[in-house]
Amino acid sequence: MKKWQCIVCGLIYNEADGWPDDGIVPGTRWEDVPEDWLCPDCGVGKMDFEMIEIA
Amino acid sequence: MNAPVVIIGTGLAGYNLAREFRKLDGETPLLLITADDGRSYSKPMLSTGFGKNKEADGLSMAEPGAMAEQLKAEVRTHTHVTGIDPGHKRLWIGEESVHYRDLVLAWGAETVRVPVEGDGSEAIFPINDLEDYARFRAAAAGKRRVLILGVGLIGCEFANDLILGGYEADLVAPCEQVMPTLLHPAAAAAVQTGLENLGARFHLGPVLTRLSKVENGLEAHLSDGEVLHCDLVVSAIGLRPRVDLAAAAGLEIGRGVVVDRHLKTSHANIYALGDCAEVDGLNLLYVMPLMSCARALAQTLAGTPTPVKYGPMPVTVKTPVCPLVVSPVPKGREGIWSVEGQGADIKALCHDADGNLLGYALTGAAVMDKLALNKALPSLLA
């Protein structure tokens, strides 16, 4: 499971946790997150996230 | 020596452009100039700082020195550009002239201020950058009651955030609903009710006319005769693109600094992006369009002229008590609204005569539908 961070606001997407508020279930890999998913904090897109950690 | 690419401004626009540019060009000298302290931070986070109990230092992501190193750039802080001389490709910092290869205006927008009578006006705080936030936090320490001027996106976000941080919030604005330019009335009502359930008090219709110091705080006189008591006032009336230096240099000005799809102003070698720029007629004060512009302009500055494209640009409003996502109907388009849902969960959709989705406002549980709806939205700059 990997963690990805929004380079704009620092929000972290943890694959293990998913993002249930947007219907993304725990364990959803980054490549399976919808392409049009937006950072819940600042509104930028997937391309503005960088991988920060592989656990 | 080669003249540098010069970026004025180190907010999200300036630093993200520099970051994107350095991915493509590691050699060209790069100079960033800012009137502020040059710390890197994310402006949207200014309206979540109280709920997360973060000082300004906690919202800062990097010091200017670290940014300079990371970007292989010079970062000049607390430096005011006083003039631009497009004919000679130079700018002025007081008596000092700085030549540029290309100049990028990324100096943002300023808060709209309205005159208020009385001796309490120094207790009115705009919160438009990290330094403003630091000043407001210092002033708010130990205080309890905040009066917010404006019920737009920022006013509502601050209200939610301040209440989460333990403050009381009164909101005053001369309009009938929250976010009047952005939001369908049904969705606005849902957000307002959510904030009211949290304890926010709305005073819609009047304006603040007089702010007087009294024992134990401030007395705010509204134009309808109501008198409120508070300790501090946050001004969140609106933003206006900064254009003065550009206008003085003879650049074309509309609502913001006018640029084409290549982010080029009316003068060669001068570009603009972010909150100060009016891109092909659109002045959008949001992060997503700014990032699109930063990527396109970085390509252009690195030698590959690239027009910017905007897809759909839904806006997420940080009112966690009543989540809200809104995609305003593009300028010049007309449609019919339909509203489903009730209470906090509103799904307001706008379709044109052919059944195409033009825009939406989703609140509460209805925000779950945004990913599916975004696929059907029109692009703003195709």
Interface residues (C-beta under 8 A of the other chain):
Chain A: I7 V8 C9 G10 D21 D22 G23 P34 D36 W37 L38 P40 D41 C42 G43 V44 G45 D48
Chain B: L12 N16 R19 S42 P44 M45 T48 M61 Y286 V287 M288 M291 P314 V315 T316 K318 P323 V367 M368 K370 L371 N374 K375
